[in-house]
Amino acid sequence: MKVKQLSKIQKLKNVLELHFLNAPARSSLYFTAANLIAKGASFLFTPIFTRLLTSVEYGEYSLFSSFLSVGIVLVTLEIPGGIIMRAFQRRRGLEHISVLTASMLSLLLTLPVSALLFLFTKDSGLNFPLANFFLFLSLASLSFINLYISKCKFLYNWHAPFVIALLQSIITPILSISLIRIKYFKGYDHVSLKIGTGAAVSVIIATVLIIVSIKKSLNEAVRANIGLKDIGNYAKELLPFLLKLALPLLPYYFSVMLISQADKLTISNYLGKAALGRYSVAYSAGIALTAVTGGIMSALCPWIMRKVRAGDIALVRRALGTISCLSLPVIIIFLCVSPEIYAILAPKEYESALPVLFIIASVPLPLSVSQCLCTVSVAKEKTLGVLISGLIPAAFAWGMNLLLIGQKSILIPAIITALSYIILMLCEMINTRKIIGKAPINVNKTFQTISFIAFLSAFVYVFKEYIIIRVSVIIISLAYLLYMLKRTKWLLGERRSDKTSA
């Protein structure tokens, strides 16, 4: 009887592990699920925070998030992206040692970057208590967490990132809401309680992961039959390699980050924190679609690097094309239900920002495609050309925002942001074509898909009061999604080879 029970448990485990899929597909699915949990939790908790915090306080929180985004780029040099995965490829079996080595570099950068951000935040409006201390803690802990998650993606190990997503996206807001509601903390600044809780949880997660990494690094050293001196020599070899790839890419990643923050910082300075609070809620709702597009593309990065190094560009092109087609109906369905979602997310004072959601909905696909195209450049270790790809759209975003902010409309920054990401994708396509001789994605079909999303976004917004029209669009989108899923047979192939290479 006991044996039968164990057998059923094993069968259930096999179903949950999705062993009928190959390793990259299975990993992508679970990492996407983790992203959906994070974004879904953000949706669930946003209406609570928009009612606990005033629009001014929510603007302060958004401003803190903007500075945190800047800091993460500077502290990590974006090594947790494809750069660390390229290092994993060069020296298999030493992934945890590589993570600890890269984290030492990030830790060294944390203090000067925090001091630099302090100079900028002093007169920016981040006046809530301990703002810069929380910024320092968040930078130090998130840099290691991001490195560890990159290791998990490379090894197709989704368990730890899944738990981290649950802790950061569900436990953290529950704790911060509880602190805000507890009578003992009634006199404390609400923004400080929200951000401080997030920083504390990140520190705890990072501490646990560091302990785990140290133990597993010792095991790696034993298996590889290397001592402390050999580890030191490997670190001396690894750090210059990481910097060789990271430094040319840093302006690119910083430019991409500037695109994402140009609208918010401009609105904060010229239209005020209340306008920023309304804009941020609508922007967060629209960009939430990266939970699908970005989750899949990010999880596929190590697979893409392997295929690019092997010269199998055709398979990469096929995979990215399929994912773009699968993303289209998901985005459309989201647009059709977004008016109801937004009504739940925010009170009536945020209603004027609803059009921002429909504009930003066109951003996730070009942003995710750009991420994958950058991975191709890293895989080929040719990163200098990526600089221009980021600088052009960043200059466009800031220049147009400063030029048109006099219109006093939060819709203008949203349109500029959407166009900037499309320009980014176009520049990346041109650069990738120069590196490998052809674009790893169908250019015409991609732009047709984005244009179709923009058209349907406007269509759904204009007819948002007509539920029957939106329901009809949802039914058609679901039928298209099912049809496309039947054509994704490539996900079932290469099980053995991908498991072996992982």
Buried (B, 14 or more C-beta within 10 A) or exposed (E): EEEEEEEEEEEEEEEEEEEEBBBBBBBBBBBBBBBBBBBBBBBBBBBBBBEBBBBBBBBBBBBBBBBBBBBBBBBBBBBBBBBBBBBBBEBEEBBBBBBBBBBEBBBEBBEEBBEEBBEEBEEBBBEBEBBBEBBBBBBBBBBBBBBBBBBBBBBBBBEBBBEBBBBBBBBBBEBBBEBBEEEEBEEBBBBBBBBBBBBBBBBEBBEBBBEEBEEBBEEBBEEBEBEEEBBEEBBEEBBEBBBEBBEBBBBBBBBBBBBBBBBBBBBBEBBBBBBBBBBBBBBBBBBBBBBBBBBBBBBBBBBBBBBBEEEEBEBBBBBBBBBBBBBBBBBBBBBBEBBEBBBEBBEEEBEBBBBBBBBBBBBBBBBBBBBBBBBBBBBBEBBEBBBBBBBBBBBBBBEBBEEBBEEEBBBBBBBBBBBBBBBBBBBBBBBBBEBBEEBBBBBEEBBEBBEBBBEBBBBBBEBBEEEEBBEEBBEEBBEBBEEBEEEBEEBEEBBEEBEEBB
